Amino acid sequence: MSRAFGERLTIEPLTLADAGPGEVRVALAAVAVCHSDVSYADGEWGGELPAVWGHEAAGTIVEVGADVGFAVGQRVVVTLIRSCGECHRCQRGAEIACTASLDRASPLTDADGREVGQGLRTAAFAEQVVVDASQVVPFDDEIPMTSASLLACGVITGVGAVLNTAKVEPGSSVVVLGCGGVGLNVVQGAALAGASPIIAVDPQESKHDLAIHLGATHAVSPADLQALVTELTGGLLADYVFVATGAPTALASAPVLAGAMSAIVIVGMPPTGVTGQFDPGSLAGENQRILGSKMGTSVIARDIPALVTRYLDGELELDDLVSRTFPLEQINEAMDEVRKGTALRNVIVFDDA
């Protein structure tokens, strides 16, 4: 069963454990392909093989374990955020950094009983998952499963980076470097926060119109960006620069776009080993901050229902973020499009869910 990262293979038939105490089993209807899944599959962040990836999903609960406050038949978003709700960090609203030891044996085994990795605690590139009850949030029946799946990662990561991590104030100037699935949701978050101008930056001009549709006041390529930001901010430069891509060039360009009292917010996840350089004297002299934002510092039981309400009220776009849908048998094609940057969110759908 040992294979190199990125090598395509057919693994042996898998078995899925029943839901245990504190767990739920969910029959999936849709799972989006996040670039993080591609990065893990390509070995950019390490990890053990064999494993099943996929972590941005929606489906219906088909089994609940003991001490679970959910019911069979509920439609739920399935996330990778597993939390105890009681530790120091959870109590401070940082469930993504929960300190409790919640990892347990993977619910997946192969036909010979050998454990198969539960990628990102979810393993959602499959018809069903068994996850901790803290990882699921019920959602309104009016939302299509394909759109609801995006709430599990891309949307809460992008919008949450603005509203939770950076706490952007109305009227702030915002630059968003990278208009992929996360970056476009940073744009949406900035619009929800009342920021202006919102300058969306991506070398692929095909993404510019969608960025404007989602709330950007300007959508441009990286060329001559510093001059444009200087002009649009009256020489003050940006109050917030969101790096929503793992590209080292975007990380390197962020400091020259940030003004005094500003924040550079790192949202995109580069491969292991990529580093950035910042001038500490400039940071101190300009009272600037560098903020890391993992999963938008989200509290899913709070943030996902709030985003559902915004979607139903027409304030948040989900449907137009879905590039294409694929059956599970075509997952390699779906992942290739994400790998090449030609898709925002491809979604695997299950007809029998």
C-alpha positions in Angstrom: 0.0 0.0 0.0 3.0 2.3 0.2 3.0 4.9 -2.7 4.7 8.2 -3.5 2.7 11.4 -3.1 0.9 12.4 -6.2 0.9 8.9 -7.8 -2.6 7.8 -8.8 -3.6 4.4 -7.7 -6.6 2.2 -7.0 -6.6 1.3 -3.3 -8.2 -1.8 -1.9 -11.9 -1.8 -0.9 -12.4 0.2 2.3 -14.6 -0.4 5.3 -16.1 2.4 7.3 -16.6 2.2 11.1 -20.0 2.8 12.7 -20.5 6.1 14.5 -19.1 5.8 18.0 -19.7 8.0 21.1 -19.7 11.7 20.2 -19.6 10.9 16.4 -21.9 11.1 13.5 -22.0 9.2 10.2 -23.0 11.3 7.2 -24.0 10.3 3.7 -22.5 12.9 1.5 -24.2 14.7 -1.3 -21.4 17.0 -2.3 -17.8 17.6 -1.5 -15.8 20.5 -3.0 -12.2 20.2 -4.1 -10.1 22.6 -2.1 -6.5 23.4 -3.2 -5.4 22.1 0.2 -6.6 18.6 -0.8 -4.5 18.9 -4.0 -1.5 20.1 -2.0 -1.7 17.1 0.4 -2.2 14.7 -2.5 0.9 16.2 -4.2 3.0 15.8 -1.0 3.6 19.5 -0.5 2.7 19.4 3.2 3.8 15.8 4.1 1.5 13.3 5.7 1.1 9.5 5.6 -0.2 7.3 2.9 -2.5 5.7 2.1 -5.1 8.4 3.0 -8.5 9.7 1.8 -8.6 13.4 1.4 -11.6 15.8 1.0 -12.8 18.1 3.8 -15.4 20.5 2.3 -18.6 18.6 2.3 -22.4 18.6 2.9 -24.7 15.7 3.4 -27.3 14.0 5.5 -26.8 12.3 8.9 -27.5 8.6 8.7 -26.3 7.5 12.2 -25.5 9.2 15.5 -23.4 7.8 18.4 -24.1 8.2 22.0 -24.1 11.8 23.5 -24.7 13.5 20.2 -27.1 16.4 19.9 -28.0 15.7 16.3 -30.6 13.5 14.7 -30.7 11.2 11.7 -32.0 13.0 8.6 -30.5 16.4 9.4 -28.7 18.1 6.5 -25.3 19.2 7.7 -22.1 20.9 6.6 -19.1 18.8 7.4 -15.9 20.7 8.3 -12.4 19.7 9.4 -12.7 21.8 12.6 -12.8 19.4 15.5 -13.1 21.0 18.9 -13.9 20.2 22.6 -15.6 23.5 23.3 -14.2 23.6 26.8 -10.4 24.2 26.7 -8.8 27.6 27.1 -8.6 28.3 23.4 -12.2 27.1 22.7 -13.5 29.3 25.4 -11.7 32.3 23.8 -13.4 31.6 20.4 -10.4 29.9 18.9 -11.9 26.4 18.2 -9.5 26.0 15.2 -6.7 25.9 17.8 -8.4 23.5 20.3 -5.8 22.0 22.7 -7.7 18.9 23.6 -6.5 15.6 22.2 -9.4 14.8 19.9 -7.6 12.8 17.3 -8.5 9.1 17.4 -8.0 6.1 15.2 -9.2 6.6 11.6 -12.6 5.1 11.0 -11.3 3.8 7.7 -9.6 0.4 7.1 -8.8 -1.5 4.0 -10.1 -5.0 3.2 -7.3 -6.5 5.3 -8.1 -4.4 8.4 -5.2 -2.0 8.0 -5.8 1.6 8.9 -6.3 4.1 6.1 -5.6 7.8 6.9 -8.6 10.1 7.6 -7.3 13.1 5.7 -7.8 16.4 7.6 -10.0 14.5 10.1 -12.7 14.2 7.4 -11.9 11.9 4.4 -14.8 13.3 2.4 -13.8 12.1 -1.1 -16.1 9.2 -0.4 -19.8 8.4 -0.2 -19.9 8.6 3.6 -17.8 9.9 6.5 -17.6 9.3 10.2 -16.6 12.5 12.0 -16.7 14.1 15.5 -20.1 15.8 16.2 -18.2 19.1 16.7 -17.4 19.0 13.0 -20.9 19.3 11.6 -23.5 22.2 11.5 -27.1 21.8 10.3 -28.2 24.1 7.5 -31.4 25.4 5.9 -33.1 23.1 3.4 -33.3 26.0 0.8 -29.6 25.8 0.1 -28.4 23.4 -2.6 -26.0 20.8 -1.3 -23.3 21.8 -3.8 -23.4 25.4 -2.5 -23.6 24.4 1.1 -20.4 22.3 0.8 -18.5 25.5 0.2 -19.4 26.8 3.6 -17.2 24.1 5.2 -13.9 25.7 4.2 -13.5 28.2 1.4 -16.2 30.6 2.5 -15.6 30.6 6.2 -11.8 30.9 5.6 -12.1 33.9 3.3 -15.0 35.7 5.0 -13.7 34.8 8.5 -10.3 36.2 7.7 -11.9 39.6 7.3 -14.6 39.5 9.9 -13.0 37.4 12.6 -9.2 37.6 12.2 -8.7 41.1 11.0 -11.9 42.6 12.1 -11.9 45.1 9.2 -13.7 48.4 10.0 -16.1 50.1 7.6 -14.4 52.4 5.2 -11.0 50.6 5.4 -9.0 50.1 2.2 -8.4 46.5 1.3 -6.1 44.7 -1.1 -6.7 41.0 -1.8 -3.8 39.2 -3.4 -5.2 36.1 -5.2 -8.7 35.5 -6.5 -9.0 31.8 -6.0 -11.8 30.1 -4.0 -10.5 31.6 -0.8 -9.5 35.0 -2.1 -12.9 35.7 -3.7 -14.5 35.0 -0.3 -12.0 37.5 1.2 -13.5 39.9 -1.3 -17.0 39.0 -0.1 -16.0 39.5 3.5 -14.5 42.9 2.8 -17.7 43.9 1.1 -19.8 42.7 4.0 -17.5 44.7 6.3 -18.2 47.9 4.4 -14.6 48.3 3.2 -13.7 50.7 0.3 -11.8 50.5 -1.9 -11.5 46.7 -2.3 -8.8 46.0 -4.8 -8.8 42.3 -6.0 -5.5 41.2 -7.6 -5.0 38.1 -9.8 -2.9 37.5 -12.9 -5.8 35.6 -14.5 -8.1 38.3 -16.0 -10.9 35.7 -16.3 -11.4 36.0 -12.5 -11.7 39.8 -12.5 -15.4 40.1 -13.5 -16.4 37.6 -10.7 -14.4 39.6 -8.2 -16.3 42.7 -9.2 -19.6 40.8 -8.9 -18.7 39.7 -5.4 -18.0 43.2 -4.2 -14.5 44.4 -5.3 -14.4 48.0 -6.4 -11.4 47.2 -8.6 -10.0 44.0 -10.1 -6.6 44.1 -11.6 -3.5 42.2 -12.6 -0.3 42.5 -10.5 1.5 44.8 -12.9 1.9 48.4 -11.5 -0.1 47.4 -8.5 1.8 49.7 -6.0 1.1 52.8 -8.1 -2.6 51.9 -8.4 -3.0 51.3 -4.6 -1.1 54.6 -4.0 -3.6 56.4 -6.3 -6.7 54.8 -4.9 -5.8 55.5 -1.3 -4.6 59.0 -1.7 -1.0 58.0 -1.0 -1.8 56.2 2.3 -1.6 52.7 0.9 -3.8 49.9 2.2 -5.2 49.4 5.6 -5.4 45.7 5.1 -3.5 43.4 2.7 -4.8 39.9 2.5 -2.4 37.3 1.0 -4.9 34.7 -0.2 -2.5 32.6 -2.2 0.5 30.5 -1.4 2.6 32.1 -4.2 5.8 33.5 -2.8 5.6 36.5 -5.1 2.3 37.6 -3.5 3.8 37.3 0.0 6.8 39.3 -1.1 4.7 42.1 -2.5 2.4 42.6 0.5 4.7 44.9 2.6 5.0 47.5 -0.1 1.2 47.8 -0.4 0.6 48.2 3.4 0.4 51.7 4.9 0.9 52.9 8.5 -1.3 51.2 11.2 -2.1 48.4 8.7 -2.3 44.7 8.9 -1.0 42.0 6.5 -3.2 39.0 6.8 -1.7 35.6 5.7 -4.6 33.4 4.5 -3.1 31.4 1.7 -1.0 28.3 2.7 2.3 27.9 0.7 4.1 24.6 0.5 6.3 23.6 3.5 9.6 25.4 3.4 8.4 28.6 1.7 9.4 31.6 3.8 8.8 35.4 3.7 10.9 38.4 4.7 9.7 41.5 6.6 11.6 44.5 7.8 11.0 44.6 11.6 12.1 48.2 11.8 9.4 49.2 9.3 6.8 47.1 11.1 7.5 48.8 14.4 7.9 52.3 12.9 4.7 52.1 11.0 2.7 50.2 13.7 2.0 47.4 11.3 0.8 43.9 12.2 1.2 40.5 10.5 -1.7 38.2 11.2 -2.1 34.5 10.4 -5.6 33.3 9.7 -6.4 29.6 9.7 -9.9 28.7 8.6 -10.9 32.3 9.2 -10.6 31.8 13.0 -14.1 30.4 12.6 -16.5 29.2 15.3 -18.6 27.0 13.0 -21.7 26.8 15.2 -21.8 30.6 15.1 -20.4 31.5 11.7 -22.0 29.0 9.4 -25.6 29.8 10.4 -24.8 33.5 10.1 -23.5 32.9 6.6 -26.5 30.9 5.7 -28.7 33.8 6.7 -26.6 36.2 4.5 -27.0 33.8 1.6 -30.8 33.5 2.0 -30.9 37.3 2.3 -29.0 37.7 -0.9 -25.9 39.2 0.7 -23.6 36.3 0.2 -22.9 34.5 -3.1 -22.4 30.7 -3.1 -23.9 29.3 -6.3 -21.7 31.3 -8.7 -18.5 30.0 -6.9 -19.2 26.4 -8.1 -17.1 26.0 -11.3 -18.3 22.5 -12.3 -19.7 19.3 -10.8 -18.2 15.8 -11.3 -19.0 12.3 -10.2 -16.5 10.7 -7.9 -15.2 8.6 -10.8 -13.8 11.8 -12.4 -12.1 13.2 -9.3 -8.7 13.2 -10.9 -10.0 15.5 -13.6 -11.6 17.7 -11.0 -8.4 17.9 -9.0 -6.3 18.6 -12.2 -8.4 21.7 -12.9 -7.9 23.0 -9.4 -4.2 22.2 -9.6 -3.9 24.3 -12.8 -5.8 27.2 -11.3 -8.6 27.0 -14.0 -11.4 26.3 -11.5 -12.6 28.1 -8.3 -14.4 25.2 -6.7 -15.1 22.0 -8.5 -17.6 19.9 -6.6 -17.9 16.1 -6.5 -21.6 15.1 -6.3 -23.2 11.8 -5.3 -26.4 10.9 -7.1 -27.6 8.5 -4.4 -27.2 10.9 -1.5 
